[in-house]
Amino acid sequence: MKSWQLVRVIAGSLILMSLAFGVPGSPLFLSPWWLAFTAFIGVNLLQSGLTHWCLMETLLRKLGLPAGC
């Protein structure tokens, strides 16, 4: 798996997890503050799309994952 693919898998997983913990109707609900984490991930994805730089991808490349296309 390429680093850019893993970034998307991680971001999607964290968004789903934070929604499960932050939406009051969820059986896994903990606190509505988890929705702030969802917003944080969204802002980072937006920043990454505009600047073409992603900290998570940089870290994954340093761990040895190939960059891809």
MMTF fields as JSON, N, C-alpha, C and O atoms, coordinates in Angstrom:
{
  "mmtfVersion": "1.0.0",
  "mmtfProducer": "UNKNOWN",
  "numBonds": 275,
  "numAtoms": 276,
  "numGroups": 69,
  "numChains": 1,
  "numModels": 1,
  "chainsPerModel": [1],
  "groupsPerChain": [69],
  "chainIdList": ["A"],
  "bondAtomList": [4, 2, 8, 6, 12, 10, 16, 14, 20, 18, 24, 22, 28, 26, 32, 30, 36, 34, 40, 38, 44, 42, 48, 46, 52, 50, 56, 54, 60, 58, 64, 62, 68, 66, 72, 70, 76, 74, 80, 78, 84, 82, 88, 86, 92, 90, 96, 94, 100, 98, 104, 102, 108, 106, 112, 110, 116, 114, 120, 118, 124, 122, 128, 126, 132, 130, 136, 134, 140, 138, 144, 142, 148, 146, 152, 150, 156, 154, 160, 158, 164, 162, 168, 166, 172, 170, 176, 174, 180, 178, 184, 182, 188, 186, 192, 190, 196, 194, 200, 198, 204, 202, 208, 206, 212, 210, 216, 214, 220, 218, 224, 222, 228, 226, 232, 230, 236, 234, 240, 238, 244, 242, 248, 246, 252, 250, 256, 254, 260, 258, 264, 262, 268, 266, 272, 270],
  "bondOrderList": [1, 1, 1, 1, 1, 1, 1, 1, 1, 1, 1, 1, 1, 1, 1, 1, 1, 1, 1, 1, 1, 1, 1, 1, 1, 1, 1, 1, 1, 1, 1, 1, 1, 1, 1, 1, 1, 1, 1, 1, 1, 1, 1, 1, 1, 1, 1, 1, 1, 1, 1, 1, 1, 1, 1, 1, 1, 1, 1, 1, 1, 1, 1, 1, 1, 1, 1, 1],
  "groupList": [{"groupName": "MET", "atomNameList": ["N", "CA", "C", "O"], "elementList": ["N", "C", "C", "O"], "formalChargeList": [0, 0, 0, 0], "bondAtomList": [1, 0, 2, 1, 3, 2], "bondOrderList": [1, 1, 2], "singleLetterCode": "M", "chemCompType": "L-PEPTIDE LINKING"}, {"groupName": "LYS", "atomNameList": ["N", "CA", "C", "O"], "elementList": ["N", "C", "C", "O"], "formalChargeList": [0, 0, 0, 0], "bondAtomList": [1, 0, 2, 1, 3, 2], "bondOrderList": [1, 1, 2], "singleLetterCode": "K", "chemCompType": "L-PEPTIDE LINKING"}, {"groupName": "SER", "atomNameList": ["N", "CA", "C", "O"], "elementList": ["N", "C", "C", "O"], "formalChargeList": [0, 0, 0, 0], "bondAtomList": [1, 0, 2, 1, 3, 2], "bondOrderList": [1, 1, 2], "singleLetterCode": "S", "chemCompType": "L-PEPTIDE LINKING"}, {"groupName": "TRP", "atomNameList": ["N", "CA", "C", "O"], "elementList": ["N", "C", "C", "O"], "formalChargeList": [0, 0, 0, 0], "bondAtomList": [1, 0, 2, 1, 3, 2], "bondOrderList": [1, 1, 2], "singleLetterCode": "W", "chemCompType": "L-PEPTIDE LINKING"}, {"groupName": "GLN", "atomNameList": ["N", "CA", "C", "O"], "elementList": ["N", "C", "C", "O"], "formalChargeList": [0, 0, 0, 0], "bondAtomList": [1, 0, 2, 1, 3, 2], "bondOrderList": [1, 1, 2], "singleLetterCode": "Q", "chemCompType": "L-PEPTIDE LINKING"}, {"groupName": "LEU", "atomNameList": ["N", "CA", "C", "O"], "elementList": ["N", "C", "C", "O"], "formalChargeList": [0, 0, 0, 0], "bondAtomList": [1, 0, 2, 1, 3, 2], "bondOrderList": [1, 1, 2], "singleLetterCode": "L", "chemCompType": "L-PEPTIDE LINKING"}, {"groupName": "VAL", "atomNameList": ["N", "CA", "C", "O"], "elementList": ["N", "C", "C", "O"], "formalChargeList": [0, 0, 0, 0], "bondAtomList": [1, 0, 2, 1, 3, 2], "bondOrderList": [1, 1, 2], "singleLetterCode": "V", "chemCompType": "L-PEPTIDE LINKING"}, {"groupName": "ARG", "atomNameList": ["N", "CA", "C", "O"], "elementList": ["N", "C", "C", "O"], "formalChargeList": [0, 0, 0, 0], "bondAtomList": [1, 0, 2, 1, 3, 2], "bondOrderList": [1, 1, 2], "singleLetterCode": "R", "chemCompType": "L-PEPTIDE LINKING"}, {"groupName": "ILE", "atomNameList": ["N", "CA", "C", "O"], "elementList": ["N", "C", "C", "O"], "formalChargeList": [0, 0, 0, 0], "bondAtomList": [1, 0, 2, 1, 3, 2], "bondOrderList": [1, 1, 2], "singleLetterCode": "I", "chemCompType": "L-PEPTIDE LINKING"}, {"groupName": "ALA", "atomNameList": ["N", "CA", "C", "O"], "elementList": ["N", "C", "C", "O"], "formalChargeList": [0, 0, 0, 0], "bondAtomList": [1, 0, 2, 1, 3, 2], "bondOrderList": [1, 1, 2], "singleLetterCode": "A", "chemCompType": "L-PEPTIDE LINKING"}, {"groupName": "GLY", "atomNameList": ["N", "CA", "C", "O"], "elementList": ["N", "C", "C", "O"], "formalChargeList": [0, 0, 0, 0], "bondAtomList": [1, 0, 2, 1, 3, 2], "bondOrderList": [1, 1, 2], "singleLetterCode": "G", "chemCompType": "PEPTIDE LINKING"}, {"groupName": "PHE", "atomNameList": ["N", "CA", "C", "O"], "elementList": ["N", "C", "C", "O"], "formalChargeList": [0, 0, 0, 0], "bondAtomList": [1, 0, 2, 1, 3, 2], "bondOrderList": [1, 1, 2], "singleLetterCode": "F", "chemCompType": "L-PEPTIDE LINKING"}, {"groupName": "PRO", "atomNameList": ["N", "CA", "C", "O"], "elementList": ["N", "C", "C", "O"], "formalChargeList": [0, 0, 0, 0], "bondAtomList": [1, 0, 2, 1, 3, 2], "bondOrderList": [1, 1, 2], "singleLetterCode": "P", "chemCompType": "L-PEPTIDE LINKING"}, {"groupName": "THR", "atomNameList": ["N", "CA", "C", "O"], "elementList": ["N", "C", "C", "O"], "formalChargeList": [0, 0, 0, 0], "bondAtomList": [1, 0, 2, 1, 3, 2], "bondOrderList": [1, 1, 2], "singleLetterCode": "T", "chemCompType": "L-PEPTIDE LINKING"}, {"groupName": "ASN", "atomNameList": ["N", "CA", "C", "O"], "elementList": ["N", "C", "C", "O"], "formalChargeList": [0, 0, 0, 0], "bondAtomList": [1, 0, 2, 1, 3, 2], "bondOrderList": [1, 1, 2], "singleLetterCode": "N", "chemCompType": "L-PEPTIDE LINKING"}, {"groupName": "HIS", "atomNameList": ["N", "CA", "C", "O"], "elementList": ["N", "C", "C", "O"], "formalChargeList": [0, 0, 0, 0], "bondAtomList": [1, 0, 2, 1, 3, 2], "bondOrderList": [1, 1, 2], "singleLetterCode": "H", "chemCompType": "L-PEPTIDE LINKING"}, {"groupName": "CYS", "atomNameList": ["N", "CA", "C", "O"], "elementList": ["N", "C", "C", "O"], "formalChargeList": [0, 0, 0, 0], "bondAtomList": [1, 0, 2, 1, 3, 2], "bondOrderList": [1, 1, 2], "singleLetterCode": "C", "chemCompType": "L-PEPTIDE LINKING"}, {"groupName": "GLU", "atomNameList": ["N", "CA", "C", "O"], "elementList": ["N", "C", "C", "O"], "formalChargeList": [0, 0, 0, 0], "bondAtomList": [1, 0, 2, 1, 3, 2], "bondOrderList": [1, 1, 2], "singleLetterCode": "E", "chemCompType": "L-PEPTIDE LINKING"}],
  "groupTypeList": [0, 1, 2, 3, 4, 5, 6, 7, 6, 8, 9, 10, 2, 5, 8, 5, 0, 2, 5, 9, 11, 10, 6, 12, 10, 2, 12, 5, 11, 5, 2, 12, 3, 3, 5, 9, 11, 13, 9, 11, 8, 10, 6, 14, 5, 5, 4, 2, 10, 5, 13, 15, 3, 16, 5, 0, 17, 13, 5, 5, 7, 1, 5, 10, 5, 12, 9, 10, 16],
  "groupIdList": [1, 2, 3, 4, 5, 6, 7, 8, 9, 10, 11, 12, 13, 14, 15, 16, 17, 18, 19, 20, 21, 22, 23, 24, 25, 26, 27, 28, 29, 30, 31, 32, 33, 34, 35, 36, 37, 38, 39, 40, 41, 42, 43, 44, 45, 46, 47, 48, 49, 50, 51, 52, 53, 54, 55, 56, 57, 58, 59, 60, 61, 62, 63, 64, 65, 66, 67, 68, 69],
  "secStructList": [7, 7, 2, 2, 2, 2, 2, 2, 2, 2, 2, 2, 2, 2, 2, 2, 2, 2, 2, 2, 2, 2, 7, 6, 6, 1, 6, 6, 7, 7, 7, 6, 6, 2, 2, 2, 2, 2, 2, 2, 2, 2, 2, 2, 2, 2, 2, 2, 2, 2, 2, 1, 7, 7, 2, 2, 2, 2, 2, 2, 2, 2, 6, 6, 7, 7, 7, 7, 7],
  "xCoordList": [0.838, 0.0, 0.887, 1.887, 0.519, 1.274, 0.886, -0.189, 1.774, 1.521, 0.265, -0.485, 0.025, -1.167, -2.451, -3.481, -2.393, -3.571, -3.819, -4.96, -2.752, -2.89, -3.377, -4.114, -2.976, -3.472, -4.985, -5.651, -5.536, -6.985, -7.686, -8.768, -7.075, -7.643, -7.655, -8.651, -6.569, -6.475, -7.475, -8.19, -7.533, -8.454, -9.904, -10.684, -10.261, -11.626, -11.975, -13.081, -11.044, -11.279, -11.448, -12.323, -10.604, -10.699, -11.985, -12.57, -12.427, -13.692, -14.852, -15.706, -14.89, -15.974, -15.952, -17.001, -14.751, -14.626, -15.105, -15.852, -14.678, -15.066, -16.562, -17.171, -17.161, -18.61, -19.335, -20.338, -18.834, -19.444, -19.386, -20.312, -18.304, -18.144, -18.814, -19.049, -19.128, -19.61, -21.075, -21.622, -21.73, -23.144, -24.002, -23.88, -24.873, -25.658, -26.494, -26.75, -26.921, -27.729, -26.928, -27.51, -25.626, -24.769, -24.697, -24.67, -24.667, -24.507, -23.116, -22.92, -22.162, -20.811, -20.57, -19.436, -21.636, -21.518, -20.757, -21.029, -19.78, -19.027, -19.222, -19.545, -19.018, -19.111, -19.27, -18.702, -20.03, -20.135, -18.831, -18.689, -17.888, -16.584, -15.806, -14.868, -16.181, -15.531, -15.781, -15.002, -16.856, -17.135, -16.094, -15.878, -15.453, -14.352, -13.182, -12.487, -12.968, -11.915, -12.254, -11.366, -13.528, -13.97, -13.657, -13.143, -13.965, -13.674, -12.17, -11.741, -11.371, -9.914, -9.388, -8.53, -9.889, -9.47, -9.896, -9.125, -11.108, -11.581, -10.724, -10.408, -10.348, -9.489, -8.132, -7.579, -7.593, -6.308, -6.391, -5.463, -7.494, -7.673, -7.787, -7.224, -8.511, -8.634, -7.274, -6.908, -6.529, -5.196, -4.283, -3.526, -4.351, -3.524, -3.867, -2.978, -5.146, -5.556, -5.133, -4.844, -5.095, -4.725, -3.223, -2.741, -2.48, -1.034, -0.197, 1.007, -0.82, -0.111, 0.941, 1.955, 0.704, 1.581, 0.736, -0.24, 1.118, 0.373, 1.366, 2.243, 1.231, 2.137, 2.066, 3.097, 0.852, 0.697, 1.441, 2.102, 1.336, 2.024, 3.539, 4.265, 4.018, 5.451, 5.936, 6.991, 5.158, 5.532, 5.523, 6.414, 4.527, 4.45, 5.614, 6.131, 6.022, 7.179, 8.453, 9.305, 8.587, 9.755, 9.769, 10.826, 8.581, 8.496, 8.771, 8.812, 8.961, 9.352, 8.304, 8.577, 7.118, 6.103, 6.437, 6.899, 6.216, 6.506, 5.472, 4.324, 5.908, 5.046, 3.965, 2.835, 4.252, 3.271, 3.263, 4.22, 2.167, 2.061, 1.606, 1.466],
  "yCoordList": [-1.175, 0.0, 1.243, 1.302, 2.211, 3.461, 4.398, 4.264, 5.347, 6.249, 7.09, 7.319, 7.554, 8.378, 7.572, 8.126, 6.269, 5.428, 5.215, 5.26, 4.985, 4.748, 6.003, 5.9, 7.186, 8.436, 8.483, 8.865, 8.107, 8.133, 7.079, 7.327, 5.915, 4.861, 5.316, 5.13, 5.902, 6.377, 7.502, 7.488, 8.478, 9.611, 9.123, 9.542, 8.254, 7.733, 6.964, 7.096, 6.162, 5.39, 6.304, 6.079, 7.34, 8.266, 9.085, 9.381, 9.453, 10.181, 9.308, 9.761, 8.065, 7.167, 6.909, 6.859, 6.747, 6.523, 7.739, 7.602, 8.927, 10.127, 10.404, 10.926, 10.067, 10.203, 9.216, 9.565, 7.996, 6.994, 7.439, 7.177, 8.109, 8.565, 9.91, 10.26, 10.677, 12.037, 12.281, 13.291, 11.385, 11.578, 10.977, 9.792, 11.798, 11.316, 10.062, 9.306, 9.812, 8.626, 7.343, 6.265, 7.437, 6.267, 5.438, 5.99, 4.108, 3.276, 3.414, 3.01, 3.973, 4.177, 5.603, 5.98, 6.392, 7.809, 8.007, 7.356, 8.942, 9.317, 10.787, 11.138, 11.648, 13.087, 13.786, 13.336, 14.873, 15.609, 16.28, 16.715, 16.369, 16.961, 16.129, 16.632, 14.88, 14.063, 14.635, 14.383, 15.4, 16.017, 17.083, 17.379, 17.656, 18.592, 17.859, 18.43, 16.623, 15.817, 15.555, 15.561, 15.326, 15.16, 16.421, 16.341, 17.585, 18.853, 19.041, 19.533, 18.656, 18.764, 17.942, 18.408, 16.742, 15.885, 16.515, 16.513, 17.052, 17.704, 18.905, 19.092, 19.718, 20.874, 20.416, 21.024, 19.356, 18.848, 18.306, 18.492, 17.638, 17.153, 18.322, 18.274, 19.37, 20.562, 21.225, 21.566, 21.408, 22.001, 21.172, 21.724, 19.869, 18.978, 19.11, 19.114, 19.214, 19.353, 20.67, 20.732, 21.728, 23.047, 23.266, 23.942, 22.701, 22.946, 21.807, 21.966, 20.661, 19.473, 18.98, 18.41, 19.199, 18.694, 18.123, 18.738, 16.938, 16.262, 15.697, 14.912, 16.092, 15.621, 14.111, 13.454, 13.548, 12.096, 11.361, 10.355, 11.855, 11.204, 11.317, 10.372, 12.455, 12.624, 11.619, 11.007, 11.451, 10.49, 9.058, 8.272, 8.716, 7.367, 7.091, 5.975, 8.086, 7.911, 7.689, 6.89, 8.394, 8.189, 6.807, 6.291, 6.208, 4.832, 3.8, 2.601, 4.277, 3.364, 3.043, 2.258, 3.612, 3.354, 4.105, 5.244, 3.503, 4.203, 5.302, 5.211, 6.34, 7.502, 7.204, 7.66, 6.485, 6.228, 7.317, 8.081, 7.384, 8.357, 9.697, 10.625],
  "zCoordList": [0.0, 0.0, 0.0, 0.715, -0.791, -0.889, 0.259, 0.844, 0.574, 1.698, 1.488, 2.437, 0.261, 0.012, 0.201, 0.584, -0.065, 0.146, 1.639, 2.098, 2.386, 3.82, 4.543, 5.523, 4.073, 4.662, 4.565, 5.528, 3.431, 3.241, 4.096, 4.629, 4.226, 5.075, 6.538, 7.238, 6.99, 8.371, 8.611, 9.613, 7.702, 7.862, 7.886, 8.741, 6.966, 6.94, 8.195, 8.718, 8.683, 9.911, 11.123, 11.959, 11.216, 12.342, 12.292, 13.334, 11.096, 10.97, 11.431, 12.193, 10.974, 11.385, 12.892, 13.535, 13.45, 14.884, 15.666, 16.635, 15.247, 15.986, 15.855, 16.788, 14.725, 14.595, 15.506, 16.129, 15.584, 16.46, 17.922, 18.689, 18.306, 19.685, 19.95, 21.107, 18.89, 19.088, 18.801, 19.244, 18.073, 17.739, 18.85, 19.159, 19.454, 20.602, 20.33, 21.267, 19.118, 18.835, 18.706, 18.592, 18.722, 18.544, 19.828, 20.927, 19.683, 20.884, 21.518, 22.664, 20.791, 21.313, 21.801, 22.095, 21.886, 22.248, 23.555, 24.564, 23.503, 24.7, 25.04, 26.175, 24.03, 24.251, 22.905, 21.91, 22.856, 21.59, 21.185, 20.042, 22.095, 21.763, 20.744, 20.126, 20.566, 19.534, 18.141, 17.222, 17.974, 16.682, 16.335, 15.16, 17.345, 17.095, 16.437, 15.596, 16.809, 16.176, 14.713, 13.861, 14.415, 13.035, 12.235, 11.12, 12.804, 12.136, 11.939, 10.895, 12.926, 12.817, 11.646, 10.897, 11.486, 10.373, 9.05, 8.09, 8.988, 7.779, 7.396, 6.221, 8.378, 8.114, 7.599, 6.682, 8.178, 7.707, 6.281, 5.494, 5.945, 4.576, 3.602, 2.508, 3.99, 3.157, 2.955, 1.83, 4.036, 3.959, 3.064, 2.267, 3.191, 2.379, 0.895, 0.044, 0.596, -0.793, -1.412, -2.607, -0.603, -1.123, -1.203, -2.112, -0.26, -0.217, -0.781, -0.982, -1.039, -1.535, -0.543, -0.946, 0.763, 1.811, 2.936, 3.366, 3.411, 4.47, 5.481, 5.121, 6.739, 7.786, 7.944, 8.092, 7.912, 8.063, 6.954, 7.211, 5.728, 4.617, 4.774, 4.464, 5.249, 5.495, 6.536, 6.372, 7.611, 8.652, 8.118, 8.44, 7.31, 6.754, 5.801, 5.762, 5.046, 4.154, 4.967, 4.579, 6.098, 6.945, 7.58, 7.945, 7.708, 8.218, 7.138, 7.41, 5.894, 4.831, 3.795, 2.886, 3.887, 2.874, 1.597, 1.661, 0.451, -0.803, -1.06, -0.626, -1.775, -2.019, -3.054, -2.884, -4.079, -5.116, -6.169, -6.296, -6.929, -8.024, -7.542, -8.339]
}
